[in-house]
Structures are given as C-alpha cells and as structure tokens.
C-alpha cells in the first residue's frame, strides 16, 4: 500500500489547523515536516515551536525531515516536540550510525536521507538500522523543483537490497513528485511519496492523494 506524506512547507500557514484537518480527511498517511537550517541547505524553514503546536492538533504521524548540519545536536528536541519519524541526512554528520541510534533510543522511527549526488551504496552500513530511507530526487532546500528522474535507479537498488537481506524499511521519495513521476517510482519499489506544491495546488486533497497512489 503506497503511503502519502504531504509536505507542509507548501501549505497555507495562515490556516494551518484547517489544512491539517483537510489532510486528515483525505486519508494521507504522514505529515512531512521539512526543517532547514540555512547551513546544510541554502534556505531556512521552521523548527521546534511549530512542530510542538502541530503535534497538539493532529494524531497523524509526523515525519520530520531534518535538512540540518550536525543533527545529533537536535534529535532529542525534535523527538520530544512530537516527531514520530526523524530522518537525517547521511551527508550532514560523520556519525550517522550514532544519530540513528539516538533516534531509536527516543522511541522514534529512524530515517536516513541521501542527496542526488551521493552514491546510494554508501547507505549499506546502516540499512539494517533504519525504518525509512528517503531518496531525494531534487537537491534539498527549495520546493517546486523538477524531479531528477535518474534517481529512480536508487529506488530499484534499495528495493533489491531489502529483499535480498530480509529488511523492512520503507522507501520514501521526495522532490518533484506528481502523478507521472510517482508512477515511475512506484514501478521501482517506492512506498512513500512526499509531495508539496503538486499536492497543495489542488482544492480537493483527495484528488492528489488518489493520483499519487495510482488509483
């Protein structure tokens, strides 16, 4: 079953609670919460206070994507503020295994993300320690970019690897996701789709949710 994780970066923040209720009603699976620090990526988004308020208004799992340098400094705070899944970038820390352990010690699901320019095989040492692998199909930092379709080969590799090793991590894809690119990624084994501008341009959120699932 394909899961949908709308990126709140593209929602109307003047109506956050209303937006969340519409998302709940559309049957989405996760809320994707993009955190940018202006250092690891060239943009700044939002952080802990909004996450804590978001946690108060929804029971949907919050999938926090930390596009920040030295994520080990903030893992505990994001766990305590209400994240259910915490995803950190392989490229953001020299201690990726330690960070993933920290996430799980807080009772949260651990995710690892990989940028377009990073060889996916570098994830092998930690694939048995994660619940989710996030394949970036754009360079992180900005919404509204087009999918780098060559990245779908990473999805195939990750799907083959988990089958060969009996692993159960979800494969999430983020960047330029729409009904066409989602179809390409589904065919390669992707499980979770993050969609921002494509999702929120619809008035009825049931429509993009169904299209991304291929229904």
N, C-alpha and C positions, 0 to 999 in steps of 0.2 A: 504493500500500500504506500503510494507516494505521499509524502508529507509536504505541507506548505508553510513557509515561515516568512510572512511579510516583514519587510524592513521598515521599522518605524521612522527611520531617517527621512522617509518620503511622505509621511502622514501630515495632516494638518494639526500642528501642536497647539493651536488655539482651541481645538476641540478634542483633546487627547482622549478624555473619557468616552466621548461619543464615538470616536474612531475605534477604540478598543472594543466597545460593545458591538459595533458593526462587524468587526473581525471575528469576535466570538460567534456571532450569529451565522457567519458564513462558513463556519466549520474548519477554520485553519487550525494547524497543529501546534505551532510555536509562534512566539513574537520574537523577531530578530532585532537585537538591540546593539547597534553599531557604536562602539566607543573609539574615538580618535583623539590623539594627544598633540597633534601638530609637530611631532618629533619623528615617530616611526612612520607616520603618513603626513602629507602636507595639508592637513585640514584639522579642525577641532569640531567635535560634535557635542556630546553631552556625557554626563557622568553619574555619580552615585545618588545625588538628591532626587533626580527624576526617576531613576530606577526604583528607589525606595517608594516613591509615590505610585509608580506603575504597579508595583507589587501589591499595593493596597486595593487596586481597582480591578484586578483580574486573577483568575485561577489558571489561566493558560501558562504553560511552561515558557519561561523567559530564557532565550538563547542569547547570551551576552558574548559578542564578538569583540575581543579586546585587540584593537589595532594600536597597541601602545608599546613603547620600549620598556624593558625590564618589568614584565607583567607580574613577576613574583612579588613585587612590592605591593600590588593591589588585589591579588587574588582573594585574600580573606575578606577584604572590604566588599568586593563585588558579590561574594557568596553570602555575606551577612545582609546585604541590601536586598537580596531577593532573587538572584540568578538561580536557574535550575541547571543550565548548561553553561560552562565557561570555556570559550575557545580562545586559545593563544596561538600566536604565530611562531613557527619554527625559527624564523629569521630574527625574532625580537629578543631572544635570550640565548646565552650559551649553555643554559641549564634547563633545557626543555623537559627532560625526564623529571627533574625535581619539581618543576612547576606543575606538571600533570599529577604528580603525587600529592602536591599541596591541594589541588582542586578536589581530588577524590577523598582526601582526609577531611575535607569540609563537608563531605556527604553529597557532593555535586557531580554531575556527569562532566567528563573531561573531553575537550575537543582540541584538535591541533589543525591549524590552517597553513596552507602553503601558497606562496605567491606565484604568479605566472612564470617568473624567471628562475624558479627553484626546481631542481630535479626531484621528482616525486619519490624516487628511490631513497632519498635521504631521510624519509619518514620511517623506513623499515625498523630501526631500533626501538621505536615507541608505538608501533601499530598494535601491539598486544596490550598496551596500557591506556587506550583511548576508547571512548564511546562514540566518537564522531570525528570524521575527517572532512575539513572544509577545503574544497578546491576553488581557489579564486580564479575566475575566468575574466577578470579585469584586474588592473593594478589598483590596489586598495587606496581609498582616500576620498573618492568622489562618487556620487550617484550618477545615473544616467549615461553610463558608458556602454559601448557595444561589446558583446561577448567575443572573446578571443577563441574562436572555435577549435583551434589546435589543442586547446587544453582538455578536450574531451578524451584524449588518449590517456590522460592521468586517471580519469574515472575508470576506464577499462582496466588499467593496471591495478588500481585499488580493489576493484571488484574481483579480479582474478586472484589477487593476493589473499583476500579474506576467505575466499572459497578454499584455496589451497591450504590455508593454515587454520581453518575452522574458527575464524574470528567473526564477530557480530557487529562491528562498528558501522554506523550509518555514514553514507557518503553524501555530503551536502555540497551544493553548488551555488556560488554567489557571483553575480556580475553579468549584466546584460541578459537576464533571463526573461523570456517571453514564451509564447506558445510554441514557436518554431525551435528556439534553442533548447527549451525544455524537452521537446521530443527527441532531439539529438542526444541529450544527456540521459534521458530515461532509457534509451536503447543501449547505452553503455553501462547501465547499472546504478545510476544515481537514485537516491532515496528521498532527499530533502531539497526543496528549491527555495532559495531566498530571492524575493522579488520586491523591488522598491517602486521606482517610477512607473513601471508597467502595471503593477498591481493597483496603485492608488489613482491611476488615471481613470479607472472605472468607477461609475456611480454605485453600481451593484457589485459588492465584493464577492458574491457567489460566482460571478462570471469568470474572473481571472483564476479563482481557486479551481474551478472545474476545468478550465482550459489547460492550466499547468499540470493537472493530473492526467490530462489526455482523455477526459470524459466527454 
